[in-house]
């Protein structure tokens, strides 16, 4: 028999028993819907956790810190290491990071900030883009350029009015840091006028006050850089050293190894182009004996858990499909039992056994296709209904 004849004959036989055919197709549709919906719930779980991790910061940023390697040998995080990072395939940007706590002053208003000294030419690749103003550069020694986060102005407090915040009734900042003179110091005694004393009770000199040139305001990136300032790495290091010399602080003497290998860094940021390359690059860096931290590590844990959940839900869906398949097989067996006389007539007319076998297989195939298509339609409907029904639990479906 030709495929066209098998299809026509199968449809004719199925539509003779519409109720049985509909129930069999429905069982198959429910099975297909179960496996699709359960897997989509697992994918929705992964997506929800991925978004929550992304809210904490960039999944493509790696923090590198020095660590002690085997046999007590210290892996150096120096300029050679930075060049090696830049040479790794998939790395977009690398910058050393120098951090200091400081106070900014504008008139009577004061706020404490975390100052990050970085290579400002790479700032935009680390998503530090000015929302207002322009990107900061080196500036001059007397007027270093700086980029503030958008929450710094709202944190300014008036020291003459019992540290009252400079905000309106809605919490919006009353001071625009781009429009007012701003100075910075590394020591609170410069603000209070109360000098600190050494162990002998002698007054120590106050810290220098540096006049800043505020060039722009950027986002806190979901509070990853709350109350922060960004400026040139070299400029911040130069200011810190000059301030230490001014205050008479002792500086640590460099060892012969440090002199031979150049300056070392306590922290380096590495930005990766593709999130899928992060774990590979993390492994390469860790193999050198350095420590790394990335939010992508958390994502890998979530992915592992998600695969386990998807496997479990997929297994449950597979059981539903298996039950549906057994239901279809049972229906076909009943159909064969009821049509023994028809099968005998076909054999008398010269129909070979294989054609009779194909007839019943074609009926099962038609029922399966109808049930599968109906199951996919039900899956799309469930995709929209489940988040609405379980809105309080924030359950979501993501179709693969």
GUMARTOR-837317 format. One line per 4 residues: number of its first residue (from 1); their letters; for each residue x, y, z of N, C-alpha, C. Coordinates in steps of 0.05 Angstrom, whole numbers, plus 5000, padded with zeros to 4 digits. Example, Ala and Ser with C-alpha at 12.3 -4.5 7.8 and 13.67 -1.06 7.14 Angstrom:
<atoms>
1 = AS = 5264 4886 5156 5246 4910 5156 5264 4934 5156  5257 4955 5142 5273 4979 5143 5258 5001 5157
</atoms>
This chain:
<atoms>
1 = XXXX = 5017 4976 5000 5000 5000 5000 5018 5025 5000  5008 5045 4986 5023 5070 4985 5019 5086 5011  5038 5104 5018 5035 5120 5042 5009 5136 5042  5002 5146 5018 4977 5162 5017 4953 5145 5024
5 = XXXX = 4953 5120 5015 4930 5101 5021 4930 5095 5051  4954 5090 5062 4955 5084 5091 4945 5107 5107  4952 5132 5100 4943 5155 5114 4912 5158 5113  4901 5155 5088 4872 5157 5085 4857 5136 5100
9 = XXXX = 4867 5111 5098 4854 5089 5112 4856 5092 5142  4879 5102 5152 4882 5106 5181 4863 5127 5191  4861 5150 5176 4842 5171 5185 4814 5161 5185  4806 5145 5165 4779 5135 5163 4773 5118 5188
13 = XXXX = 4791 5100 5195 4786 5082 5218 4786 5098 5244  4803 5118 5247 4803 5133 5272 4777 5149 5275  4767 5161 5254 4743 5177 5256 4718 5160 5259  4720 5134 5256 4697 5117 5262 4691 5116 5292
17 = XXXX = 4713 5120 5307 4710 5119 5336 4722 5145 5347  4707 5166 5344 4717 5193 5350 4723 5197 5380  4706 5186 5397 4710 5190 5426 4736 5176 5435  4740 5151 5426 4764 5137 5434 4789 5151 5423
21 = XXXX = 4787 5160 5398 4810 5174 5386 4816 5200 5401  4795 5215 5408 4799 5240 5422 4812 5236 5449  4802 5215 5464 4814 5210 5491 4843 5201 5489  4849 5184 5468 4876 5175 5465 4895 5198 5458
25 = XXXX = 4885 5216 5439 4901 5239 5432 4905 5258 5456  4883 5260 5472 4885 5277 5496 4906 5267 5516  4907 5241 5519 4927 5229 5538 4955 5235 5528  4959 5233 5501 4985 5240 5490 4991 5270 5493
29 = XXXX = 4971 5287 5489 4974 5316 5492 4982 5323 5520  4970 5310 5540 4976 5316 5568 5005 5307 5574  5013 5284 5564 5040 5275 5568 5061 5294 5556  5056 5303 5532 5075 5322 5519 5075 5349 5534
33 = XXXX = 5051 5358 5542 5050 5383 5557 5065 5381 5583  5063 5358 5597 5077 5355 5622 5107 5357 5619  5118 5343 5600 5147 5344 5597 5157 5371 5588  5142 5385 5570 5150 5411 5561 5148 5432 5584
37 = XXXX = 5126 5431 5599 5121 5450 5620 5141 5446 5643  5146 5421 5650 5165 5416 5673 5193 5425 5666  5202 5419 5641 5228 5428 5633 5229 5459 5632  5208 5471 5622 5207 5501 5621 5208 5513 5648
41 = XXXX = 5195 5500 5668 5197 5510 5696 5226 5509 5706  5240 5488 5699 5268 5486 5707 5285 5507 5694  5279 5513 5668 5294 5535 5655 5287 5562 5667  5261 5565 5675 5253 5590 5688 5267 5594 5714
45 = XXXX = 5271 5572 5729 5286 5574 5754 5315 5584 5749  5328 5573 5728 5355 5581 5722 5356 5611 5714  5336 5619 5697 5336 5647 5688 5331 5666 5711  5313 5659 5730 5308 5676 5753 5333 5680 5770
49 = XXXX = 5347 5658 5775 5371 5661 5792 5393 5675 5776  5394 5671 5750 5414 5685 5734 5410 5715 5736  5385 5724 5734 5379 5752 5736 5385 5763 5763  5380 5747 5784 5386 5757 5811 5416 5760 5815
53 = XXXX = 5432 5742 5803 5461 5744 5804 5471 5768 5788  5459 5772 5764 5467 5794 5747 5462 5821 5761  5441 5821 5778 5435 5846 5793 5456 5853 5813  5473 5833 5820 5494 5838 5839 5519 5850 5826
57 = XXXX = 5521 5847 5799 5544 5857 5785 5547 5843 5759  5570 5849 5746 5575 5837 5719 5584 5808 5722  5573 5791 5704 5581 5763 5704 5607 5759 5688  5617 5780 5675 5641 5777 5659 5665 5791 5672
61 = XXXX = 5662 5801 5696 5684 5814 5710 5697 5795 5730  5723 5794 5729 5739 5776 5747 5756 5794 5765  5755 5789 5791 5773 5803 5810 5797 5784 5815  5821 5794 5811 5845 5777 5815 5861 5789 5838
65 = XXXX = 5868 5772 5857 5884 5781 5880 5908 5762 5883  5930 5772 5895 5954 5755 5898 5949 5732 5918  5964 5711 5914 5962 5688 5932 5989 5674 5934  5993 5658 5954 6018 5643 5958 6016 5617 5944
69 = XXXX = 6034 5611 5926 6034 5586 5911 6047 5563 5926  6054 5542 5912 6066 5518 5924 6093 5525 5935  6101 5510 5956 6127 5512 5969 6133 5541 5978  6112 5556 5985 6115 5582 5996 6123 5603 5976
73 = XXXX = 6124 5597 5950 6131 5616 5930 6107 5634 5924  6111 5659 5924 6089 5678 5920 6085 5685 5891  6060 5681 5881 6054 5688 5854 6050 5719 5853  6067 5732 5837 6067 5761 5836 6045 5772 5817
77 = XXXX = 6031 5792 5827 6011 5805 5811 6023 5832 5803  6039 5831 5782 6054 5855 5773 6047 5861 5744  6063 5879 5732 6058 5887 5704 6061 5864 5685  6079 5846 5690 6082 5822 5673 6056 5805 5674
81 = XXXX = 6045 5803 5698 6020 5788 5700 5997 5802 5685  5996 5828 5686 5976 5843 5672 5978 5839 5642  6003 5840 5631 6007 5835 5603 5999 5807 5595  6004 5788 5613 5996 5760 5608 5965 5758 5606
85 = XXXX = 5952 5772 5624 5922 5772 5624 5912 5784 5598  5924 5806 5589 5915 5818 5564 5919 5800 5540  5938 5782 5542 5943 5764 5520 5925 5740 5519  5909 5736 5539 5891 5713 5539 5868 5717 5520
89 = XXXX = 5862 5698 5504 5841 5700 5484 5814 5703 5498  5799 5723 5491 5773 5728 5504 5773 5750 5524  5796 5760 5532 5798 5782 5551 5794 5809 5537  5776 5825 5547 5770 5851 5535 5786 5874 5547
93 = XXXX = 5789 5874 5573 5803 5896 5586 5815 5887 5613  5837 5899 5621 5851 5893 5646 5860 5920 5659  5855 5922 5685 5865 5946 5698 5873 5939 5727  5896 5950 5737 5902 5948 5765 5883 5966 5781
97 = XXXX = 5878 5960 5806 5859 5975 5822 5873 5983 5848  5871 6009 5855 5882 6019 5880 5859 6032 5895  5855 6024 5920 5832 6033 5935 5840 6048 5960  5825 6070 5965 5830 6086 5989 5803 6097 5999
101 = XXXX = 5800 6099 6025 5777 6113 6037 5785 6143 6039  5766 6160 6033 5771 6189 6034 5745 6204 6041  5749 6229 6046 5726 6247 6052 5725 6269 6031  5701 6274 6021 5698 6296 6002 5683 6319 6017
105 = XXXX = 5691 6343 6010 5681 6367 6023 5671 6387 6003  5647 6398 6007 5637 6419 5991 5623 6439 6009  5637 6461 6016 5627 6479 6036 5627 6466 6063  5603 6466 6076 5600 6452 6102 5591 6423 6099
109 = XXXX = 5588 6414 6074 5578 6387 6069 5600 6367 6066  5597 6344 6079 5618 6324 6079 5606 6297 6073  5621 6280 6059 5613 6252 6055 5638 6235 6053  5636 6210 6063 5658 6191 6061 5654 6174 6036
113 = XXXX = 5675 6171 6020 5673 6156 5995 5695 6135 5994  5690 6115 5977 5711 6096 5971 5723 6104 5944  5748 6110 5943 5761 6119 5918 5775 6096 5905  5769 6092 5880 5782 6071 5864 5800 6083 5843
117 = XXXX = 5826 6076 5845 5845 6085 5825 5847 6064 5803  5839 6069 5779 5840 6050 5757 5851 6063 5732  5856 6046 5712 5863 6057 5685 5837 6068 5673  5834 6094 5673 5809 6106 5664 5803 6101 5635
121 = XXXX = 5823 6094 5619 5817 6087 5591 5801 6062 5588  5800 6045 5609 5785 6020 5609 5758 6023 5623  5752 6046 5635 5729 6049 5652 5703 6041 5639  5699 6050 5614 5674 6044 5600 5671 6014 5595
125 = XXXX = 5693 6000 5591 5690 5971 5587 5682 5957 5613  5687 5970 5636 5677 5959 5661 5650 5971 5669  5636 5983 5649 5609 5994 5652 5608 6019 5669  5631 6032 5673 5632 6057 5688 5630 6080 5668
129 = XXXX = 5605 6084 5658 5600 6104 5637 5586 6128 5649  5595 6152 5644 5582 6176 5656 5553 6178 5646  5534 6181 5664 5507 6187 5657 5503 6217 5653  5519 6232 5666 5521 6261 5663 5550 6269 5662
133 = XXXX = 5556 6289 5646 5584 6298 5644 5600 6280 5625  5626 6280 5630 5644 6265 5612 5663 6247 5630  5677 6229 5616 5695 6211 5630 5719 6226 5642  5727 6218 5666 5750 6230 5679 5776 6220 5666
137 = XXXX = 5796 6237 5666 5823 6230 5656 5842 6234 5679  5868 6238 5674 5888 6242 5695 5884 6268 5710  5878 6290 5695 5878 6316 5707 5906 6325 5714  5908 6343 5733 5935 6352 5742 5939 6345 5771
141 = XXXX = 5963 6349 5780 5969 6342 5808 5953 6359 5827  5949 6385 5820 5933 6403 5837 5903 6399 5833  5895 6391 5809 5866 6387 5804 5861 6360 5791  5863 6338 5806 5858 6312 5794 5829 6309 5786
145 = XXXX = 5824 6296 5763 5797 6292 5754 5785 6267 5767  5759 6268 5772 5745 6246 5786 5717 6242 5775  5708 6217 5776 5681 6209 5768 5667 6198 5792  5644 6210 5800 5629 6202 5824 5606 6184 5816
149 = XXXX = 5597 6166 5834 5572 6152 5830 5549 6170 5838  5525 6163 5828 5502 6181 5831 5490 6182 5859  5501 6167 5878 5491 6168 5905 5508 6184 5924  5530 6195 5914 5549 6210 5931 5536 6236 5940
153 = XXXX = 5523 6250 5922 5512 6277 5929 5490 6274 5950  5474 6253 5948 5452 6249 5968 5463 6242 5995  5488 6234 5997 5500 6227 6023 5515 6250 6036  5516 6273 6023 5529 6296 6035 5514 6306 6060
157 = XXXX = 5529 6310 6082 5517 6318 6107 5529 6344 6117  5513 6362 6128 5522 6389 6137 5533 6386 6165  5560 6390 6167 5573 6387 6194 5565 6410 6212  5555 6432 6201 5548 6455 6218 5519 6453 6228
161 = XXXX = 5504 6434 6217 5475 6431 6225 5470 6402 6234  5487 6393 6252 5483 6366 6264 5482 6345 6242  5499 6348 6222 5501 6328 6200 5475 6322 6186  5461 6344 6181 5436 6342 6166 5442 6336 6136
165 = XXXX = 5428 6316 6125 5432 6309 6097 5422 6330 6078  5437 6334 6055 5429 6354 6035 5410 6341 6015  5386 6334 6024 5366 6322 6007 5339 6336 6012  5321 6334 5991 5294 6345 5995 5276 6324 6008
169 = XXXX = 5251 6330 6009 5232 6312 6023 5229 6286 6008  5236 6285 5982 5234 6260 5967 5261 6245 5967  5281 6255 5981 5306 6241 5982 5325 6248 5959  5318 6268 5942 5334 6276 5920 5356 6296 5930
173 = XXXX = 5380 6293 5918 5402 6310 5926 5397 6339 5919  5405 6357 5937 5402 6385 5933 5427 6398 5921  5449 6383 5922 5474 6393 5912 5483 6378 5887  5490 6393 5866 5500 6381 5841 5530 6382 5842
177 = XXXX = 5543 6359 5844 5572 6359 5847 5587 6369 5822  5573 6370 5799 5585 6380 5775 5586 6411 5775  5571 6423 5793 5568 6452 5793 5581 6466 5817  5590 6451 5837 5601 6463 5861 5631 6455 5864
181 = XXXX = 5647 6471 5878 5675 6463 5884 5675 6439 5903  5692 6420 5898 5694 6396 5914 5723 6391 5921  5729 6386 5947 5756 6379 5955 5755 6352 5969  5779 6340 5971 5781 6313 5982 5805 6311 6002
185 = XXXX = 5801 6296 6023 5822 6291 6042 5821 6262 6051  5844 6253 6060 5845 6225 6070 5843 6222 6100  5839 6245 6114 5839 6244 6143 5816 6261 6154  5801 6250 6172 5777 6265 6183 5786 6289 6200
189 = XXXX = 5810 6289 6210 5819 6312 6227 5820 6337 6211  5823 6335 6185 5823 6359 6168 5795 6372 6167  5775 6357 6174 5747 6367 6173 5739 6378 6200  5746 6364 6221 5737 6372 6248 5755 6393 6260
193 = XXXX = 5780 6396 6251 5798 6415 6263 5810 6405 6288  5806 6380 6295 5817 6368 6319 5840 6350 6311  5865 6359 6314 5888 6343 6305 5891 6317 6321  5901 6297 6308 5907 6272 6322 5934 6274 6336
197 = XXXX = 5938 6256 6355 5964 6257 6370 5978 6230 6367  6004 6231 6368 6020 6206 6367 6022 6194 6395  6038 6173 6398 6040 6159 6423 6052 6177 6445  6067 6197 6437 6079 6215 6457 6061 6239 6463
201 = XXXX = 6037 6240 6451 6019 6262 6456 6024 6286 6439  6042 6285 6420 6048 6307 6402 6027 6307 6379  6019 6331 6371 5999 6334 6350 6011 6326 6323  5996 6310 6308 6004 6302 6281 5993 6322 6261
205 = XXXX = 6007 6327 6239 5996 6345 6219 5971 6334 6206  5953 6351 6198 5929 6343 6184 5935 6335 6156  5917 6320 6144 5920 6311 6117 5916 6335 6097  5928 6332 6074 5924 6352 6053 5895 6352 6044
209 = XXXX = 5886 6375 6034 5860 6378 6021 5865 6382 5992  5855 6364 5975 5860 6365 5946 5835 6376 5932  5838 6395 5915 5816 6405 5899 5811 6387 5875  5787 6377 5874 5780 6358 5852 5766 6372 5829
213 = XXXX = 5769 6361 5806 5754 6369 5782 5735 6347 5776  5710 6351 5784 5689 6330 5779 5680 6332 5750  5685 6311 5735 5678 6311 5706 5652 6298 5700  5643 6279 5716 5619 6264 5709 5607 6248 5733
217 = XXXX = 5583 6239 5728 5568 6223 5748 5560 6197 5734  5566 6174 5747 5560 6148 5736 5541 6133 5755  5532 6110 5746 5514 6093 5761 5529 6077 5782  5515 6070 5804 5527 6052 5824 5528 6023 5815
221 = XXXX = 5517 6017 5792 5515 5990 5782 5503 5971 5803  5478 5977 5809 5463 5961 5829 5477 5960 5856  5487 5983 5864 5501 5986 5890 5526 5970 5893  5538 5961 5870 5564 5948 5871 5585 5969 5878
225 = XXXX = 5581 5994 5871 5600 6015 5877 5585 6037 5892  5574 6031 5915 5559 6051 5930 5577 6072 5942  5570 6097 5938 5585 6120 5949 5615 6117 5941  5619 6117 5915 5646 6112 5905 5655 6135 5886
229 = XXXX = 5682 6136 5883 5694 6155 5864 5715 6140 5848  5719 6148 5823 5738 6135 5805 5757 6156 5794  5782 6150 5795 5802 6168 5784 5826 6152 5774  5845 6166 5762 5869 6153 5751 5884 6138 5772
233 = XXXX = 5893 6114 5766 5908 6097 5785 5933 6111 5793  5949 6121 5774 5974 6135 5781 5969 6160 5797  5948 6175 5791 5942 6200 5805 5935 6194 5834  5918 6174 5839 5910 6167 5866 5934 6157 5882
237 = XXXX = 5950 6140 5870 5974 6130 5884 5993 6153 5891  5996 6171 5872 6014 6194 5876 6003 6212 5899  5977 6216 5900 5965 6232 5921 5968 6219 5948  5964 6193 5949 5966 6178 5974 5995 6179 5985
241 = XXXX = 6014 6176 5967 6042 6176 5975 6050 6204 5985  6041 6225 5970 6048 6252 5978 6035 6259 6005  6011 6249 6009 5997 6254 6035 6012 6240 6058  6021 6215 6053 6036 6201 6073 6062 6215 6080
245 = XXXX = 6075 6225 6060 6101 6240 6065 6096 6265 6080  6073 6279 6073 6066 6304 6087 6061 6299 6116  6048 6277 6122 6040 6271 6150 6062 6257 6165  6085 6252 6152 6107 6240 6165 6104 6210 6170
249 = XXXX = 6087 6197 6155 6083 6168 6158 6106 6153 6146  6113 6131 6158 6135 6114 6147 6124 6096 6125  6139 6094 6103 6130 6077 6081 6146 6051 6081  6133 6030 6072 6146 6004 6073 6168 6002 6051
253 = XXXX = 6191 5993 6059 6214 5990 6041 6210 5967 6022  6215 5971 5997 6212 5949 5978 6235 5929 5981  6227 5904 5977 6247 5882 5978 6262 5882 5952  6285 5867 5952 6300 5864 5927 6284 5851 5905
257 = XXXX = 6267 5831 5913 6250 5817 5893 6230 5836 5881  6218 5854 5898 6198 5873 5887 6212 5893 5869  6236 5901 5876 6251 5920 5858 6257 5907 5831  6263 5881 5832 6270 5867 5807 6246 5862 5790
261 = XXXX = 6223 5857 5802 6199 5849 5787 6180 5872 5782  6187 5896 5792 6169 5919 5788 6147 5920 5809  6130 5941 5807 6109 5944 5827 6089 5921 5826  6078 5915 5849 6058 5894 5851 6031 5907 5859
265 = XXXX = 6009 5893 5853 5982 5903 5858 5967 5885 5876  5950 5897 5892 5933 5881 5911 5907 5871 5897  5900 5885 5876 5875 5878 5862 5877 5885 5832  5867 5867 5815 5866 5873 5787 5838 5864 5777
269 = XXXX = 5826 5881 5760 5801 5874 5747 5806 5864 5719  5793 5842 5712 5795 5831 5685 5766 5829 5674  5762 5841 5651 5736 5840 5638 5737 5821 5614  5718 5802 5613 5718 5781 5592 5696 5789 5572
273 = XXXX = 5701 5783 5546 5682 5791 5525 5656 5775 5527  5659 5748 5530 5636 5730 5530 5633 5716 5556  5609 5715 5567 5604 5702 5593 5611 5673 5592  5610 5660 5569 5616 5632 5567 5646 5626 5569
277 = XXXX = 5663 5647 5567 5692 5643 5569 5703 5649 5597  5685 5658 5615 5695 5666 5641 5708 5643 5657  5695 5620 5658 5706 5598 5674 5732 5588 5662  5735 5589 5636 5760 5581 5623 5783 5600 5631
281 = XXXX = 5777 5626 5631 5797 5645 5637 5803 5645 5667  5783 5641 5684 5787 5638 5713 5806 5616 5719  5803 5593 5705 5820 5570 5709 5849 5576 5701  5852 5590 5679 5879 5597 5670 5893 5615 5690
285 = XXXX = 5879 5634 5701 5891 5652 5721 5897 5638 5747  5879 5621 5756 5883 5606 5781 5907 5587 5778  5911 5577 5754 5933 5558 5750 5960 5572 5754  5961 5598 5753 5986 5613 5757 5992 5617 5787
289 = XXXX = 5973 5609 5804 5976 5613 5833 5963 5637 5845  5946 5651 5829 5932 5675 5838 5903 5668 5846  5892 5684 5863 5864 5680 5871 5846 5696 5852  5822 5685 5848 5802 5699 5831 5775 5698 5845
293 = XXXX = 5759 5718 5839 5731 5719 5848 5714 5729 5825  5692 5716 5819 5674 5725 5798 5646 5715 5805  5626 5732 5799 5598 5724 5803 5591 5701 5785  5607 5696 5765 5602 5674 5747 5606 5647 5762
297 = XXXX = 5622 5647 5784 5625 5623 5800 5598 5615 5812  5583 5635 5821 5556 5630 5832 5538 5620 5810  5541 5631 5786 5524 5623 5764 5528 5594 5757  5554 5585 5758 5560 5557 5752 5546 5538 5773
301 = XXXX = 5546 5547 5798 5532 5531 5818 5502 5529 5813  5491 5552 5805 5462 5553 5798 5457 5535 5774  5475 5536 5754 5471 5519 5730 5471 5490 5737  5489 5482 5755 5491 5454 5763 5465 5446 5777
305 = XXXX = 5455 5463 5796 5430 5457 5809 5407 5456 5789  5408 5475 5770 5386 5476 5750 5385 5451 5733  5409 5441 5725 5410 5416 5709 5399 5393 5725  5405 5392 5751 5394 5371 5768 5363 5372 5770
309 = XXXX = 5353 5397 5774 5324 5401 5775 5311 5394 5748  5324 5404 5726 5312 5398 5700 5312 5368 5694  5333 5354 5703 5334 5325 5700 5312 5311 5715  5307 5320 5739 5286 5309 5756 5258 5314 5743
313 = XXXX = 5254 5340 5736 5228 5347 5724 5224 5333 5697  5246 5331 5681 5245 5317 5656 5238 5288 5659  5249 5276 5681 5242 5248 5686 5213 5244 5692  5202 5263 5708 5173 5262 5714 5156 5266 5689
317 = XXXX = 5165 5285 5672 5151 5288 5646 5154 5263 5629  5177 5251 5629 5181 5226 5614 5163 5204 5623  5158 5202 5649 5139 5182 5659 5111 5188 5648  5103 5214 5647 5077 5221 5637 5075 5213 5607
321 = XXXX = 5096 5218 5592 5096 5210 5563 5095 5180 5560  5109 5166 5577 5109 5136 5576 5081 5126 5581  5067 5137 5601 5040 5129 5607 5022 5135 5583  5026 5158 5570 5010 5165 5546 5015 5145 5524
325 = XXXX = 5041 5137 5520 5048 5118 5500 5035 5091 5505  5034 5083 5531 5021 5057 5538 4991 5059 5532  4979 5083 5537 4951 5087 5531 4946 5084 5501  4963 5095 5484 4960 5093 5455 4963 5064 5447
329 = XXXX = 4983 5050 5458 4987 5021 5452 4963 5005 5460  4951 5011 5483 4928 4997 5492 4904 5001 5473  4901 5026 5464 4880 5032 5445 4883 5017 5419  4908 5016 5410 4913 5001 5385 4908 4971 5388
333 = XXXX = 4915 4960 5411 4910 4931 5416 4880 4926 5417  4865 4944 5429 4836 4941 5429 4825 4943 5401  4836 4961 5385 4827 4964 5357 4833 4939 5341  4856 4926 5346 4863 4902 5332 4844 4879 5340
337 = XXXX = 4838 4877 5366 4820 4856 5375 4792 4859 5364  4783 4884 5362 4756 4889 5351 4754 4885 5321  4776 4886 5307 4776 4885 5278 4788 4860 5267  4787 4838 5282 4798 4813 5272 4784 4804 5246
341 = XXXX = 4758 4808 5245 4743 4800 5221 4753 4816 5197  4756 4843 5201 4766 4860 5179 4794 4852 5170  4811 4844 5189 4838 4836 5182 4837 4810 5166  4818 4792 5173 4815 4767 5158 4807 4772 5129
345 = XXXX = 4788 4791 5126 4779 4798 5099 4802 4809 5082  4818 4826 5095 4841 4838 5081 4861 4817 5072  4865 4797 5089 4883 4775 5082 4873 4759 5059  4846 4754 5059 4834 4739 5037 4836 4754 5011
349 = XXXX = 4835 4781 5012 4837 4798 4988 4866 4800 4979  4885 4789 4994 4913 4788 4985 4931 4809 4998  4921 4822 5019 4938 4842 5033 4959 4827 5049  4984 4835 5046 5006 4822 5060 5006 4831 5089
353 = XXXX = 5018 4815 5106 5019 4820 5135 5033 4847 5141  5054 4854 5126 5068 4879 5132 5050 4903 5127  5033 4902 5106 5015 4925 5101 4994 4928 5123  4985 4905 5134 4966 4907 5156 4979 4919 5180
357 = XXXX = 5005 4911 5185 5020 4922 5207 5024 4952 5203  5029 4961 5178 5033 4989 5173 5007 5005 5177  4984 4992 5171 4958 5005 5175 4954 5014 5204  4960 4995 5222 4956 5002 5251 4978 5021 5261
361 = XXXX = 5002 5018 5250 5023 5037 5257 5016 5065 5248  5004 5067 5224 4997 5094 5214 4975 5107 5232  4957 5090 5242 4936 5101 5260 4949 5111 5286  4968 5095 5296 4982 5104 5321 4998 5129 5316
365 = XXXX = 5010 5131 5292 5026 5154 5285 5008 5179 5283  4985 5176 5270 4967 5199 5268 4957 5209 5295  4950 5189 5312 4942 5197 5339 4964 5211 5354  4989 5200 5351 5012 5213 5364 5017 5241 5355
369 = XXXX = 5015 5245 5328 5020 5272 5317 4999 5291 5327  4974 5283 5326 4952 5300 5335 4956 5307 5365  4962 5286 5381 4966 5290 5410 4990 5308 5415  5012 5304 5400 5036 5320 5404 5032 5349 5397
373 = XXXX = 5018 5354 5374 5012 5381 5367 4994 5395 5387  4973 5380 5397 4956 5391 5417 4971 5396 5443  4990 5378 5449 5007 5382 5473 5024 5407 5472  5035 5413 5448 5051 5437 5445 5033 5462 5448
377 = XXXX = 5009 5461 5437 4990 5484 5440 4984 5488 5470  4978 5466 5484 4972 5468 5512 4996 5478 5528  5020 5471 5519 5045 5480 5532 5047 5511 5530  5041 5522 5507 5043 5551 5503 5022 5564 5521
381 = XXXX = 4998 5552 5523 4977 5564 5540 4986 5563 5569  4998 5540 5577 5007 5537 5605 5029 5556 5611  5046 5562 5591 5068 5581 5595 5058 5608 5604  5035 5616 5594 5023 5642 5602 5007 5640 5627
385 = XXXX = 4994 5617 5632 4977 5614 5655 4992 5610 5681  5014 5593 5680 5028 5586 5705 5039 5611 5719  5053 5630 5706 5062 5653 5720 5040 5670 5732  5016 5669 5720 4993 5685 5731 4982 5671 5755
389 = XXXX = 4978 5644 5753 4967 5629 5775 4985 5629 5800  5011 5626 5794 5031 5625 5816 5047 5650 5818  5034 5673 5814 5048 5699 5815 5060 5704 5842  5047 5696 5864 5057 5701 5890 5083 5686 5896
393 = XXXX = 5088 5664 5881 5112 5649 5885 5134 5656 5864  5127 5675 5847 5146 5684 5826 5155 5661 5808  5137 5642 5803 5144 5620 5786 5142 5629 5757  5161 5621 5741 5161 5628 5712 5167 5604 5695
397 = XXXX = 5159 5606 5670 5164 5585 5650 5180 5597 5627  5200 5583 5618 5216 5591 5595 5216 5567 5576  5203 5570 5553 5202 5548 5534 5229 5544 5521  5239 5519 5519 5265 5514 5507 5264 5520 5477
</atoms>
